[in-house]
Amino acid sequence: MNLLRKPPLLLLLLITGFASCKKAAVTPNQNNNNKGKNLVLTVIEQQKVTADNAFTLKLFKNLDSTNTGGANLFVSPLSVSFALGMTSNGANGATLTAFKKTLNFAGLSQAQVNDYYNNLVTNLPELDPNTTLNIANSIWYRQGFSVLPQFLQTDSTYFRARVQALDFTNQTALSTINNWVSTETHGKIPSILTSIPGNAVMYLVNAMYFKSTWKERFDPSKTTPMPFYLADNSTVQASFMTGKIDFNYYGDAKASVYELPYSNSKYSMVIITPNGNTTLSQLAAGIDSLQWQSWVSNLRAINGQVTLPKFTFSYSTSLNDALTSLGLGNAFSDAADFSLINPSVRLKISEVKHKAFVGVDESGTTAAAATSVVIVPTDTAPEFNPVFNHPFIFAIREMNSGLILFVGTVNNPLLTGE
């Protein structure tokens, strides 16, 4: 088994306990002391896991298809799902339908969807004492902007969202949101926003942080530089970890699938490499829920020597185009209906921004992600900041009749005349 010739395709933090779970009843904000236990899901929640994985693969394929130039790609579609899930509680009519189509929870009530997210945010972090998983949500809205209390209450209860009004015109608002993201991701995502536009009225933000050790760690003394082969067959030198470990494997004509478990086998890393004449892009384009399920259901335990490069990188992207192509275009348009946030002001999403970080070494993996959804009024002109630093003409007029009273030019504002 040689992992040197082909770069990894997909790095997904699989929730391996999902497949065998049957039933649980989780009430909002319930604190279950179940570290070391399996995540237990209702039948409906298990269906939502399948739907979330389908969303994950669709989003990954869309982003990979536009990821040119050999750049790395790493995202947390679950972080995106949390941020959009919160936002969907403010959507109505065709906009809510678009959310359900995009996130694949058509047929489920909002109550069922909210129960599912509450189960995840409550119980996922408690599965393994040797794994740190932090899932945090927040809603920040412009001070003075009216928000329906029911919307805030729903997201606060089911998503455990921090809710706070901020003076968006004050620079401290930007640092407050960015500092929250940095804290919740242990500094791996230092910021999610670069500025707050003048028409922004709300940010819905998710932050996730994952850190776990391998079930069988690699010996750092065996880490050595080796060539890593790029798509054009050129090579770069990378540090490769090597270890004889227990892992899961399945292979067919198209791909080889490897699953490396983390501590206590509660989470794992799945690595997929193309076989035969299949290219990485072809393999990525062909992945869907059925293909993914076929691969993971056929994984079998094996022991062998694994050679894997160490790597650390960050990734940032706007998800507007990807989400629009997946069916959420209505939410970005002037036809959007977010009347369950504020019934008096027409609102839409102006941007969904995503940042992610991953680091893999001999001890394990650290990963973090943040997603922000920006809500703006549809009838507000875009922010425009003119700077008059060249000579200009100006006039003074009476606005009703249009009569010009004065007109002139400014060629040098320091000149005072006589």
C-alpha positions in Angstrom: 0.0 0.0 0.0 1.7 3.1 -1.2 0.4 6.6 -0.4 3.4 8.4 -2.0 2.4 8.5 -5.6 -1.0 10.2 -5.2 -2.0 13.1 -3.0 -4.9 12.6 -0.6 -8.3 13.5 -2.1 -10.7 14.0 0.8 -10.0 14.6 4.4 -13.3 14.2 6.2 -13.6 13.9 10.0 -16.1 11.0 10.0 -18.4 10.5 12.9 -18.0 6.8 12.9 -20.6 6.1 15.6 -23.5 7.3 13.4 -23.9 4.0 11.4 -24.8 1.8 14.4 -27.0 4.2 16.4 -30.7 3.8 16.8 -32.7 6.1 19.1 -32.4 8.9 21.7 -34.5 11.7 22.9 -32.5 14.9 23.5 -34.1 18.0 24.9 -32.7 21.5 24.3 -29.6 22.3 26.3 -29.6 18.9 27.9 -26.2 18.1 29.4 -25.4 14.4 28.9 -22.4 13.1 30.6 -21.6 10.5 28.0 -17.9 10.9 27.3 -16.6 7.6 25.8 -20.1 6.6 24.6 -21.6 6.5 21.2 -23.7 9.3 19.8 -27.3 8.1 19.8 -29.7 9.4 17.1 -33.3 9.0 16.4 -34.3 7.5 13.0 -35.1 11.0 11.7 -31.8 12.3 13.0 -30.0 9.5 11.2 -31.7 10.5 8.0 -30.4 14.0 8.6 -26.8 12.7 9.0 -27.2 11.1 5.6 -28.5 14.4 4.2 -25.6 16.3 5.8 -23.1 13.9 4.2 -24.9 14.5 0.9 -24.5 18.2 1.4 -20.9 17.8 2.3 -20.1 15.8 -0.9 -22.0 18.3 -3.1 -20.3 21.3 -1.6 -16.9 19.6 -1.8 -17.4 18.6 -5.5 -18.5 22.2 -6.3 -15.5 23.7 -4.6 -13.0 21.2 -6.0 -14.3 21.8 -9.6 -13.3 25.5 -9.3 -10.1 24.8 -7.3 -7.5 25.3 -10.1 -3.8 25.7 -10.0 -3.1 22.8 -7.6 -4.0 24.6 -4.5 -5.0 22.7 -1.3 -8.7 22.6 -0.3 -10.1 22.0 3.2 -13.6 22.9 4.4 -16.0 22.0 7.2 -19.4 21.6 5.5 -20.8 20.8 9.0 -19.8 24.3 10.1 -21.6 25.7 7.0 -24.6 23.5 7.8 -24.7 24.9 11.4 -24.6 28.5 10.2 -27.2 28.0 7.5 -29.3 25.9 9.9 -29.5 28.9 12.3 -30.3 31.2 9.4 -33.1 28.9 8.1 -35.1 29.6 11.3 -35.6 33.1 10.0 -36.6 32.1 6.5 -40.1 31.7 5.2 -41.9 30.6 2.0 -39.7 30.0 -1.1 -36.6 31.0 0.8 -37.2 28.3 3.4 -37.8 25.8 0.6 -34.4 26.7 -0.9 -32.7 26.1 2.5 -34.4 22.7 2.7 -33.3 21.8 -0.8 -29.7 22.9 -0.3 -29.2 21.3 3.1 -31.2 18.2 2.1 -33.8 18.3 4.8 -36.9 18.5 2.7 -39.6 16.5 4.4 -38.4 17.4 7.9 -40.1 20.0 10.1 -38.0 22.8 11.5 -38.6 21.3 14.9 -37.0 18.1 13.8 -34.1 19.9 12.2 -33.5 22.0 15.3 -33.6 18.9 17.5 -30.9 17.3 15.3 -28.6 20.3 15.6 -29.2 20.4 19.3 -28.2 16.8 19.6 -25.0 17.4 17.8 -24.0 20.6 19.6 -24.8 18.9 22.9 -23.4 15.5 22.5 -20.7 15.4 19.9 -18.1 17.2 22.1 -18.7 14.6 24.8 -17.9 11.4 22.9 -14.2 11.0 23.6 -12.1 12.2 26.6 -9.0 12.3 24.3 -10.6 14.4 21.7 -11.4 18.1 21.9 -14.4 19.1 19.8 -15.8 22.6 20.2 -18.9 23.7 18.4 -20.0 27.3 19.0 -22.6 29.4 17.4 -23.4 33.1 17.7 -25.7 35.8 16.4 -24.6 39.4 16.3 -27.1 42.1 15.2 -26.9 45.8 14.6 -27.9 47.8 17.7 -31.3 49.3 17.2 -32.3 46.7 14.5 -35.5 45.0 15.5 -35.3 41.1 15.6 -38.3 38.9 16.3 -37.7 37.4 19.8 -38.8 34.0 18.7 -36.0 33.7 16.1 -33.4 34.6 18.7 -34.9 32.3 21.3 -35.0 29.3 18.9 -31.3 29.7 17.8 -30.3 30.4 21.4 -32.1 27.3 22.7 -31.3 24.7 20.0 -28.0 25.9 18.6 -26.8 27.3 22.0 -26.1 30.5 20.1 -24.6 33.5 21.9 -26.9 36.5 21.0 -25.6 40.0 21.3 -26.4 43.4 19.8 -23.4 45.5 18.7 -22.8 49.0 17.5 -21.7 48.0 14.0 -20.4 51.6 13.3 -17.9 51.1 16.1 -14.6 49.4 15.2 -14.9 47.3 18.4 -17.8 45.4 16.9 -15.4 43.9 14.3 -12.9 42.9 16.9 -15.6 41.5 19.2 -16.8 39.1 16.5 -13.3 38.2 15.3 -12.1 37.7 18.9 -15.0 35.3 19.5 -14.1 33.2 16.5 -10.4 33.2 17.5 -11.2 32.1 21.0 -13.6 29.3 19.9 -11.1 28.0 17.4 -8.2 28.2 19.8 -6.5 30.8 17.6 -6.5 28.7 14.5 -9.0 31.0 12.7 -7.8 34.4 14.0 -10.6 36.3 12.2 -13.6 35.7 9.9 -14.4 39.3 9.0 -12.2 42.0 7.4 -14.8 44.8 7.8 -18.5 45.4 8.6 -20.3 47.0 5.6 -22.6 49.8 6.3 -25.7 47.9 5.3 -25.1 44.8 7.4 -27.7 44.1 10.1 -26.8 40.6 11.3 -24.1 38.0 11.4 -24.8 34.4 12.1 -21.5 32.6 12.8 -20.4 29.1 13.5 -17.0 28.1 14.8 -15.6 24.6 15.2 -12.4 23.2 16.7 -11.2 19.6 16.6 -8.1 18.1 18.1 -7.4 14.4 18.6 -4.6 11.9 18.8 -4.1 9.0 16.5 -5.3 5.7 18.0 -1.7 4.5 17.2 0.7 7.4 17.0 3.5 7.7 14.5 7.0 7.6 15.9 8.6 11.0 15.2 12.1 9.4 15.0 10.9 7.6 11.8 9.7 10.8 10.1 11.9 11.4 7.0 11.9 13.7 3.9 10.6 12.0 0.8 9.3 13.1 -2.6 5.7 14.0 -3.0 4.5 13.7 -6.6 2.3 16.6 -7.9 -0.3 16.2 -10.6 2.2 17.2 -13.4 4.6 14.5 -12.1 7.0 17.0 -10.7 8.0 16.5 -7.1 8.5 18.4 -3.9 10.2 17.2 -0.7 7.8 16.6 2.2 8.2 15.2 5.7 6.6 11.7 5.8 5.5 9.9 8.9 5.7 6.1 8.8 4.2 3.5 11.1 2.9 0.0 11.2 -0.6 0.4 12.5 -4.1 -1.0 12.4 -6.5 0.8 10.0 -9.4 0.1 7.7 -9.1 -0.3 4.0 -11.1 -0.9 0.8 -10.0 -0.8 -2.8 -11.7 -1.0 -6.2 -10.8 -0.1 -9.8 -11.4 3.6 -9.2 -10.0 4.2 -5.7 -8.3 3.0 -2.6 -9.9 4.1 0.6 -8.1 4.2 3.9 -9.5 5.0 7.3 -7.1 6.0 10.1 -8.8 6.0 13.5 -8.3 8.6 16.2 -8.3 7.9 19.9 -10.9 5.4 21.0 -12.2 5.0 17.4 -14.8 7.7 17.9 -13.5 9.8 15.0 -11.3 8.9 12.0 -9.6 10.4 9.0 -10.6 8.9 5.6 -8.1 9.2 2.8 -9.0 8.3 -0.8 -6.5 8.0 -3.7 -7.3 7.3 -7.3 -6.5 4.0 -9.0 -5.7 3.1 -12.6 -6.1 5.9 -15.1 -8.6 7.8 -12.9 -7.4 11.3 -12.1 -8.0 13.1 -8.9 -10.4 15.5 -10.4 -12.4 12.7 -12.1 -12.5 10.9 -8.8 -13.8 14.0 -7.0 -16.4 14.6 -9.6 -17.8 11.1 -9.3 -18.3 11.1 -5.5 -21.8 11.1 -4.3 -23.7 9.7 -1.3 -24.1 6.3 -2.9 -20.4 6.0 -3.9 -19.3 7.2 -0.4 -21.6 4.8 1.4 -20.4 1.9 -0.8 -16.8 2.7 0.1 -17.2 3.1 3.8 -19.5 0.1 4.2 -16.9 -2.1 2.6 -14.0 -1.0 4.8 -12.3 -3.9 6.5 -9.7 -4.0 9.3 -6.1 -4.5 8.2 -2.6 -3.9 9.6 0.2 -2.5 7.5 2.8 0.2 7.2 1.3 3.6 6.5 3.4 6.4 5.1 1.6 9.8 5.3 3.0 13.4 4.7 2.8 15.9 7.5 0.9 19.0 6.4 -0.5 22.2 7.8 -2.5 24.8 5.8 -5.4 27.2 5.9 -8.2 27.8 3.4 -10.6 30.6 2.8 -13.4 31.2 0.4 -16.8 32.9 -0.3 -19.5 30.2 -0.6 -22.0 32.5 -2.5 -21.5 30.9 -5.9 -21.3 27.3 -4.6 -24.4 27.6 -2.4 -26.3 29.3 -5.3 -25.5 26.4 -7.6 -26.7 24.0 -4.9 -30.1 25.7 -4.8 -29.9 28.6 -2.3 -30.0 31.4 -4.8 -33.3 32.7 -3.5 -31.7 33.6 -0.2 -29.1 35.8 -1.9 -31.7 37.6 -4.1 -34.1 40.5 -3.5 -36.9 37.9 -3.5 -35.6 36.4 -0.3 -38.0 36.1 2.6 -36.5 36.4 6.0 -39.7 37.7 7.6 -39.2 35.4 10.6 -36.2 37.6 11.5 -37.9 40.9 10.9 -41.3 41.1 9.2 -41.0 44.8 8.4 -37.7 44.9 6.6 -36.9 42.9 3.4 -33.7 41.0 4.1 -31.3 38.8 2.2 -27.9 37.1 2.6 -25.1 39.1 1.1 -22.2 36.7 1.8 -21.5 33.3 3.3 -17.8 33.2 4.1 -15.8 30.2 5.2 -12.3 29.7 6.7 -10.7 26.4 7.7 -7.4 25.2 9.1 -5.8 21.7 9.4 -2.6 20.4 10.8 -1.6 16.7 10.7 1.5 15.4 12.5 2.8 12.3 14.3 0.5 12.8 17.3 -2.8 13.5 15.6 -4.8 16.2 13.9 -5.9 19.7 14.7 -8.7 21.2 12.6 -10.8 24.4 12.8 -13.4 26.2 10.8 -15.6 29.2 10.9 -18.6 30.2 8.8 -20.3 33.6 8.8 -23.7 34.5 7.2 -24.2 38.2 6.6 -27.7 39.5 6.5 -28.5 42.9 4.8 -31.7 44.7 3.8 -32.6 44.2 0.1 -33.6 47.8 -0.3 -30.4 49.4 1.0 -27.9 50.7 -1.5 -24.5 49.1 -1.4 -21.9 50.8 0.7 -20.2 53.6 -1.2 -17.3 55.6 0.1 -16.3 58.4 -2.3 -13.0 60.3 -1.7 -12.9 63.7 -3.4 -9.1 64.0 -3.6 -9.0 65.5 -7.1 -10.3 68.8 -8.5 -14.1 68.9 -8.7 -17.1 71.0 -9.6 -19.7 71.7 -7.1 -23.1 73.5 -7.1 -25.7 74.7 -4.7 -29.3 74.4 -5.8 -32.9 74.6 -4.6 -34.0 71.0 -4.7 -37.7 71.4 -5.4 -37.4 73.6 -8.5 -33.9 72.6 -9.4 -32.8 76.2 -9.5 -29.0 76.5 -9.2 -27.9 79.2 -6.8 -24.1 78.7 -6.9 -21.7 76.7 -9.0 -17.9 76.5 -8.9 -14.8 74.4 -8.9 -12.3 73.3 -6.3 -8.8 73.0 -7.7 -6.9 73.5 -4.4 -8.8 73.4 -1.2 -6.0 75.2 0.6 -6.4 78.4 -1.5 -8.4 81.0 0.3 -8.8 83.6 -2.5 -8.3 87.3 -1.7 
